[in-house]
Amino acid sequence: HITLVDTPGDPNFAEDGLVALQALDGAVLAVSGVDGAKAGTDKMLRAADARSMPAIAFINGLDLERSDFESALTSMKALTRTAVALTLPVGDAEELRGVIDLVDMVFIAANGSKGEVPAESSDRASTKRTELIEAVAECDDSLLEKYLEDGELGDDDLRAGLISGVHSQQLLPVLAGSATTEIGTASLLEAITTLLPSP
């Protein structure tokens, strides 16, 4: 059972979000795929920091004109936690077709079906997976040692390191998608249940 508490992102209603944090076990930062992280994003994450609250992020609206996942992700680099992609969009704006899960390295289409990573996205996905592994390894000395020795982390180590990094408030895994078309939302729900604490 999951209880989702949705608060407005408008700065005029920021206090609602701060009040809601008092009752939550974890947070999902919703970030605009068009505008990226703003002052309100930083304020809410700092409020989560003050409560030692684990958090993940979702870059939303990637089906909109002028949306840019890379730009939005870059805008999050200045936040208090290490923002690192967990899923990667395939297609831009109205051409958004699905997302790539960087842990399992599978493509998840708009209809929820899973398949191989599209050839045109494989290099980009490999680069982002390496960035994810490095960010996870830097949160744990034993994982870092294993990564330096083997040059890779197994999926189980990667998942365990992700959970540890999120719970210790070092990592901010970032997922991609569009709430209105439900692209990437299944991955977001999975991340909520696996990475955020159980009540």
URVEN-V77694 format. One record per backbone hydrogen bond with DSSP energy under -1.0 kcal/mol. CO is the residue of the C=O (numbers start at 0). NH is the residue of the N-H. If there is no record, write none. Layout:
# URVEN-V77694
co: [CO & CO]
nh: [NH & NH]
This chain:
# URVEN-V77694
co: [9 & 10 & 12 & 13 & 14 & 15 & 16 & 18 & 19 & 20 & 26 & 28 & 30 & 31 & 32 & 37 & 38 & 39 & 40 & 41 & 42 & 43 & 44 & 45 & 47 & 48 & 53 & 55 & 56 & 57 & 58 & 59 & 60 & 63 & 67 & 68 & 69 & 70 & 72 & 73 & 75 & 81 & 83 & 85 & 87 & 89 & 91 & 92 & 96 & 97 & 98 & 99 & 100 & 105 & 106 & 107 & 108 & 112 & 114 & 117 & 120 & 121 & 122 & 123 & 124 & 125 & 126 & 127 & 128 & 129 & 130 & 131 & 132 & 133 & 135 & 136 & 139 & 140 & 141 & 142 & 143 & 144 & 145 & 146 & 153 & 154 & 155 & 156 & 157 & 158 & 159 & 160 & 161 & 162 & 163 & 164 & 164 & 165 & 169 & 171 & 172 & 173 & 173 & 174 & 176 & 177 & 182 & 183 & 184 & 185 & 186 & 187 & 188 & 189 & 190]
nh: [12 & 13 & 15 & 17 & 18 & 19 & 20 & 21 & 22 & 23 & 55 & 57 & 59 & 35 & 67 & 41 & 42 & 43 & 44 & 45 & 46 & 47 & 48 & 49 & 52 & 51 & 26 & 28 & 174 & 30 & 176 & 32 & 63 & 66 & 71 & 72 & 73 & 74 & 75 & 76 & 78 & 171 & 173 & 101 & 99 & 96 & 94 & 95 & 109 & 89 & 107 & 87 & 104 & 100 & 114 & 98 & 111 & 108 & 106 & 120 & 124 & 125 & 126 & 127 & 128 & 129 & 130 & 131 & 132 & 133 & 134 & 135 & 136 & 137 & 138 & 139 & 143 & 144 & 145 & 146 & 147 & 148 & 149 & 150 & 157 & 158 & 159 & 160 & 161 & 162 & 163 & 164 & 165 & 166 & 167 & 169 & 170 & 168 & 81 & 83 & 56 & 85 & 86 & 58 & 61 & 182 & 177 & 187 & 188 & 189 & 190 & 191 & 192 & 193 & 194]
